[in-house]
Amino acid sequence: MSRVPNGPGARCRIGLNAHLLSLTETYRGAGINGYIYQLLRHLPAADARFQYAAYLYEPEFHVSADTPWLEVCRSGWDTRRPWRRILWEQARLAAFTQGLDLLHGLAFAAPLAASCPTIVTVHDLSFLRFPAAFRPFNRWYLSWITRASTRRAARVIAVSESTRKDVIALYGIPPERVVTIPNGVTEDFSPASPLDSAAFRRQRGLPAHYILFLGTLEPRKNLVCLIEAYALWRRRQVGTGVSPAKLVIAGGKGWFYERIFARVSELGLADEVIFPGYVPAQELPWWYRAADLFVYPSVFEGFGLPVLEAMACGTPTITSTASALADVAGDAALLVDPADTEALAEAIGRVLGDPATAAALRFAGPCQAARFPWARTAAATASLYCTVLGESPR
């Protein structure tokens, strides 16, 4: 029987477990946080039959006047500590599901004792594919809760086809229960004029020419390889009369990042590599726009949102052939093997040394990014809610 109410004014109540939402200027405010924030913004407009209840702690998140169908249910517990969040999700949230028609766990987890059907979003299974890149407790908990939550869920959302295949292969979830719904990019990420980009560089004290990486500083991002490729490319500029661009590695410190800084020192690049730290969300588009080149050589990604953002800004982009990145980039970026330092150095030289290649990438990037609007992500998600609740979407 359909759980979607058909009477006048009747609304299904959809719970959204958003406890990983963080508006802090740390690595917790990047990555998955963007997915949660954008769904909270776009879901209320995706289907007028639903009333949404967002369960979260983040004190700085507030509902705007144009989202009347979103209710914020703020936890009285400070769930920023993992053990508090886990206990809250499995105990308190499980109790709240008695008043819900459906619960969507926006990041890996749902209460195992939920009283209503659940949907779980899996962003990647890097903790299974690259376990050495995670702290032991994080690896163990993510492995356990994701396995348990996905096996219990009515549907699993994977943010890319690569992640969908991993969920099916590594957790044994039936293919018909795993749905690919890609992430999106907002209209804030768009090209800007060279004059405006130059003004931003002056305002932030950035070099006139720089290569950008932007993401959390942690092993999976393959930053040691990027630094070595950058050093190799710089050596090839000696005697050419060209002043090499600096390398800007932006993003909050995550975990196991010490080797990144050590490698810069070992290669004598302390004056050439800049670490500005976490970049506030409102400034992100300008960091992309002001760069000559964006390089994202990650060894594994469930989606790879920075690649999409950089391309949307018209910044020439190099990324890796690993996991979902090739699907996100399409033909709008150069792809290299993440283990091939020589190939990465050559790709950097190709973009910065060939204006035609750079121009082609600047044109292709926004066209590829336009295929991924957040409104489409929200609409596909709401459509899945309808499917689980037993009614075809309008």
TORMIDREN-93668 format. One line per field, with one value per residue (C-alpha): x, y negated, z. Coordinates in steps of 0.05 Angstrom, whole numbers, plus 5000, padded with zeros to 4 digits. Layout:
% residues N
c1 = (X / ...);
c2 = (Y / ...);
c3 = (Z / ...);
% end
This chain:
% residues 394
c1 = (5000 / 5025 / 5050 / 5046 / 4984 / 4934 / 4886 / 4885 / 4943 / 4969 / 5044 / 5093 / 5144 / 5215 / 5271 / 5341 / 5399 / 5445 / 5490 / 5553 / 5533 / 5588 / 5596 / 5663 / 5726 / 5760 / 5764 / 5696 / 5665 / 5686 / 5668 / 5606 / 5585 / 5571 / 5525 / 5485 / 5480 / 5457 / 5404 / 5376 / 5372 / 5342 / 5299 / 5240 / 5229 / 5236 / 5168 / 5112 / 5082 / 5136 / 5149 / 5223 / 5253 / 5328 / 5361 / 5427 / 5469 / 5503 / 5482 / 5496 / 5448 / 5380 / 5320 / 5307 / 5238 / 5235 / 5239 / 5173 / 5172 / 5238 / 5238 / 5303 / 5304 / 5367 / 5399 / 5409 / 5473 / 5537 / 5545 / 5610 / 5645 / 5639 / 5616 / 5561 / 5537 / 5537 / 5497 / 5448 / 5437 / 5426 / 5384 / 5349 / 5340 / 5314 / 5259 / 5242 / 5230 / 5164 / 5137 / 5168 / 5146 / 5218 / 5288 / 5346 / 5416 / 5455 / 5523 / 5533 / 5492 / 5419 / 5392 / 5390 / 5326 / 5289 / 5213 / 5205 / 5238 / 5308 / 5351 / 5426 / 5475 / 5544 / 5596 / 5652 / 5682 / 5753 / 5758 / 5753 / 5793 / 5849 / 5845 / 5916 / 5895 / 5847 / 5854 / 5836 / 5772 / 5746 / 5760 / 5727 / 5665 / 5653 / 5661 / 5612 / 5558 / 5558 / 5551 / 5495 / 5458 / 5461 / 5437 / 5378 / 5360 / 5303 / 5349 / 5421 / 5442 / 5512 / 5540 / 5573 / 5570 / 5638 / 5613 / 5550 / 5593 / 5634 / 5571 / 5546 / 5613 / 5638 / 5573 / 5533 / 5473 / 5426 / 5437 / 5364 / 5369 / 5429 / 5414 / 5465 / 5448 / 5508 / 5528 / 5519 / 5551 / 5518 / 5512 / 5564 / 5617 / 5624 / 5679 / 5701 / 5739 / 5815 / 5813 / 5768 / 5812 / 5874 / 5840 / 5825 / 5898 / 5921 / 5870 / 5892 / 5966 / 5969 / 6022 / 6005 / 6009 / 5994 / 5975 / 5919 / 5901 / 5840 / 5817 / 5829 / 5902 / 5902 / 5937 / 5883 / 5892 / 5961 / 5994 / 6064 / 6060 / 6035 / 6093 / 6143 / 6112 / 6113 / 6187 / 6201 / 6163 / 6200 / 6268 / 6248 / 6235 / 6307 / 6340 / 6274 / 6268 / 6199 / 6184 / 6148 / 6080 / 6076 / 6039 / 5982 / 5957 / 5893 / 5849 / 5843 / 5889 / 5856 / 5898 / 5967 / 5987 / 6057 / 6090 / 6063 / 6100 / 6163 / 6167 / 6163 / 6222 / 6262 / 6255 / 6274 / 6206 / 6189 / 6188 / 6149 / 6093 / 6040 / 5993 / 5937 / 5896 / 5821 / 5784 / 5716 / 5658 / 5641 / 5712 / 5719 / 5699 / 5751 / 5808 / 5791 / 5781 / 5846 / 5888 / 5924 / 5911 / 5875 / 5907 / 5870 / 5911 / 5871 / 5881 / 5808 / 5744 / 5671 / 5655 / 5707 / 5669 / 5729 / 5741 / 5670 / 5675 / 5741 / 5714 / 5651 / 5696 / 5730 / 5797 / 5839 / 5838 / 5882 / 5856 / 5869 / 5840 / 5821 / 5750 / 5696 / 5740 / 5741 / 5664 / 5660 / 5713 / 5690 / 5729 / 5736 / 5800 / 5867 / 5870 / 5933 / 5950 / 5954 / 6017 / 6054 / 6093 / 6125 / 6058 / 6031 / 6092 / 6082 / 6008 / 6025 / 6074 / 6025 / 5971 / 6017 / 6060 / 6005 / 5954 / 5910 / 5903 / 5889 / 5836 / 5802 / 5797 / 5770 / 5714 / 5698 / 5697 / 5633 / 5597 / 5613 / 5596 / 5528 / 5506 / 5508 / 5460 / 5441 / 5367 / 5372 / 5405 / 5349 / 5295 / 5323 / 5328 / 5255 / 5235 / 5269 / 5230 / 5166 / 5189 / 5204 / 5139 / 5102 / 5079 / 5107 / 5137 / 5099);
c2 = (5000 / 4930 / 4889 / 4825 / 4787 / 4766 / 4724 / 4647 / 4617 / 4685 / 4691 / 4748 / 4734 / 4748 / 4748 / 4726 / 4748 / 4688 / 4693 / 4689 / 4619 / 4572 / 4498 / 4494 / 4473 / 4540 / 4602 / 4623 / 4565 / 4594 / 4657 / 4692 / 4629 / 4597 / 4654 / 4648 / 4572 / 4571 / 4625 / 4586 / 4525 / 4559 / 4617 / 4574 / 4549 / 4617 / 4646 / 4607 / 4670 / 4678 / 4645 / 4651 / 4657 / 4645 / 4675 / 4639 / 4604 / 4548 / 4485 / 4438 / 4472 / 4437 / 4446 / 4390 / 4362 / 4395 / 4466 / 4473 / 4549 / 4558 / 4564 / 4563 / 4612 / 4592 / 4641 / 4620 / 4661 / 4635 / 4691 / 4665 / 4719 / 4786 / 4827 / 4777 / 4775 / 4851 / 4859 / 4804 / 4835 / 4906 / 4888 / 4820 / 4818 / 4889 / 4866 / 4806 / 4851 / 4872 / 4805 / 4810 / 4842 / 4848 / 4832 / 4814 / 4823 / 4771 / 4800 / 4876 / 4887 / 4898 / 4924 / 4999 / 5000 / 4950 / 4958 / 4933 / 4950 / 4920 / 4896 / 4888 / 4847 / 4878 / 4827 / 4877 / 4940 / 4914 / 4942 / 5011 / 4997 / 4958 / 4978 / 4955 / 4883 / 4882 / 4882 / 4950 / 4930 / 4889 / 4948 / 4998 / 4956 / 4935 / 5007 / 5034 / 4980 / 4975 / 5050 / 5054 / 4993 / 5010 / 5082 / 5057 / 4998 / 5000 / 4965 / 4942 / 4879 / 4880 / 4813 / 4843 / 4907 / 4925 / 4923 / 4961 / 5018 / 5018 / 5022 / 5081 / 5117 / 5105 / 5108 / 5155 / 5108 / 5129 / 5083 / 5063 / 5032 / 4987 / 4923 / 4874 / 4801 / 4756 / 4696 / 4627 / 4558 / 4491 / 4431 / 4396 / 4433 / 4398 / 4364 / 4293 / 4240 / 4240 / 4170 / 4193 / 4255 / 4211 / 4166 / 4227 / 4250 / 4181 / 4179 / 4247 / 4236 / 4294 / 4300 / 4275 / 4347 / 4409 / 4482 / 4500 / 4562 / 4555 / 4609 / 4641 / 4656 / 4731 / 4791 / 4808 / 4741 / 4763 / 4696 / 4724 / 4746 / 4676 / 4643 / 4689 / 4677 / 4602 / 4606 / 4645 / 4594 / 4536 / 4567 / 4570 / 4495 / 4479 / 4442 / 4429 / 4357 / 4375 / 4359 / 4422 / 4416 / 4429 / 4488 / 4472 / 4531 / 4505 / 4542 / 4561 / 4611 / 4679 / 4738 / 4768 / 4704 / 4696 / 4729 / 4674 / 4619 / 4662 / 4675 / 4600 / 4589 / 4647 / 4621 / 4550 / 4521 / 4483 / 4417 / 4446 / 4485 / 4445 / 4475 / 4424 / 4473 / 4480 / 4437 / 4410 / 4434 / 4364 / 4355 / 4422 / 4400 / 4345 / 4391 / 4433 / 4374 / 4341 / 4404 / 4419 / 4493 / 4539 / 4607 / 4662 / 4727 / 4767 / 4842 / 4854 / 4813 / 4830 / 4770 / 4715 / 4650 / 4603 / 4626 / 4607 / 4540 / 4522 / 4540 / 4499 / 4439 / 4449 / 4468 / 4517 / 4582 / 4644 / 4703 / 4777 / 4838 / 4868 / 4889 / 4837 / 4780 / 4798 / 4800 / 4731 / 4700 / 4730 / 4700 / 4633 / 4648 / 4683 / 4751 / 4784 / 4847 / 4825 / 4867 / 4837 / 4775 / 4767 / 4765 / 4714 / 4669 / 4674 / 4657 / 4595 / 4574 / 4587 / 4542 / 4486 / 4489 / 4495 / 4438 / 4478 / 4536 / 4488 / 4452 / 4517 / 4539 / 4471 / 4477 / 4551 / 4547 / 4505 / 4547 / 4611 / 4581 / 4557 / 4630 / 4633 / 4582 / 4594 / 4584 / 4648 / 4685 / 4663 / 4681 / 4751 / 4760 / 4739 / 4786 / 4843 / 4824 / 4833 / 4901 / 4926 / 4898 / 4936 / 4883 / 4865 / 4794 / 4738);
c3 = (5000 / 4984 / 5043 / 5003 / 5028 / 4974 / 5015 / 5010 / 5049 / 5071 / 5070 / 5080 / 5134 / 5110 / 5160 / 5139 / 5183 / 5174 / 5235 / 5193 / 5170 / 5193 / 5176 / 5212 / 5174 / 5180 / 5136 / 5166 / 5128 / 5061 / 5021 / 5047 / 5082 / 5015 / 4994 / 5058 / 5055 / 4982 / 4992 / 5051 / 5006 / 4945 / 4969 / 4995 / 4924 / 4891 / 4911 / 4945 / 4977 / 5029 / 5096 / 5114 / 5183 / 5184 / 5246 / 5260 / 5312 / 5272 / 5310 / 5251 / 5202 / 5197 / 5152 / 5103 / 5090 / 5021 / 5049 / 5089 / 5083 / 5119 / 5195 / 5234 / 5292 / 5329 / 5376 / 5448 / 5448 / 5417 / 5366 / 5336 / 5376 / 5340 / 5400 / 5416 / 5344 / 5338 / 5403 / 5382 / 5314 / 5339 / 5400 / 5397 / 5321 / 5322 / 5370 / 5326 / 5266 / 5296 / 5272 / 5202 / 5137 / 5112 / 5138 / 5093 / 5122 / 5083 / 5099 / 5107 / 5170 / 5191 / 5257 / 5254 / 5297 / 5254 / 5253 / 5181 / 5115 / 5105 / 5048 / 5057 / 5014 / 5005 / 4982 / 4972 / 5001 / 5007 / 5077 / 5046 / 4983 / 5018 / 5092 / 5108 / 5093 / 5153 / 5228 / 5257 / 5292 / 5233 / 5186 / 5232 / 5246 / 5174 / 5150 / 5202 / 5200 / 5124 / 5116 / 5167 / 5142 / 5068 / 5080 / 5119 / 5073 / 5023 / 4974 / 4972 / 4937 / 4906 / 4884 / 4822 / 4780 / 4807 / 4878 / 4859 / 4832 / 4896 / 4940 / 4900 / 4897 / 4968 / 5008 / 4965 / 4958 / 4902 / 4841 / 4837 / 4906 / 4890 / 4852 / 4823 / 4836 / 4822 / 4862 / 4833 / 4828 / 4844 / 4799 / 4842 / 4805 / 4738 / 4698 / 4713 / 4674 / 4677 / 4708 / 4765 / 4776 / 4779 / 4830 / 4874 / 4871 / 4893 / 4949 / 4976 / 4964 / 4915 / 4860 / 4790 / 4765 / 4805 / 4800 / 4849 / 4889 / 4934 / 4982 / 5050 / 5064 / 5073 / 5039 / 4988 / 4953 / 4928 / 4945 / 4951 / 4878 / 4859 / 4895 / 4862 / 4793 / 4806 / 4824 / 4760 / 4718 / 4751 / 4735 / 4662 / 4661 / 4679 / 4621 / 4584 / 4610 / 4638 / 4711 / 4736 / 4770 / 4844 / 4872 / 4920 / 4962 / 4995 / 5044 / 5117 / 5150 / 5154 / 5177 / 5162 / 5127 / 5157 / 5097 / 5051 / 5088 / 5096 / 5021 / 5005 / 5051 / 5023 / 4952 / 4972 / 4952 / 5015 / 4977 / 4918 / 4951 / 4988 / 5041 / 5054 / 5096 / 5094 / 5042 / 5064 / 5020 / 4995 / 4968 / 4934 / 4863 / 4864 / 4883 / 4822 / 4775 / 4794 / 4781 / 4716 / 4726 / 4775 / 4791 / 4829 / 4825 / 4877 / 4879 / 4897 / 4898 / 4905 / 4861 / 4860 / 4870 / 4866 / 4795 / 4777 / 4812 / 4778 / 4709 / 4722 / 4735 / 4668 / 4699 / 4659 / 4698 / 4706 / 4746 / 4751 / 4717 / 4785 / 4805 / 4791 / 4768 / 4694 / 4693 / 4726 / 4681 / 4616 / 4558 / 4593 / 4632 / 4622 / 4656 / 4682 / 4720 / 4793 / 4804 / 4744 / 4768 / 4699 / 4664 / 4714 / 4703 / 4627 / 4633 / 4674 / 4621 / 4566 / 4595 / 4617 / 4555 / 4502 / 4500 / 4452 / 4501 / 4559 / 4517 / 4497 / 4570 / 4592 / 4540 / 4554 / 4630 / 4640 / 4587 / 4625 / 4693 / 4667 / 4665 / 4742 / 4774 / 4847 / 4829 / 4787 / 4845 / 4891 / 4841 / 4830 / 4906 / 4916 / 4860 / 4897 / 4960 / 4920 / 4895 / 4965 / 4992 / 4939 / 4889 / 4822 / 4820 / 4787);
% end
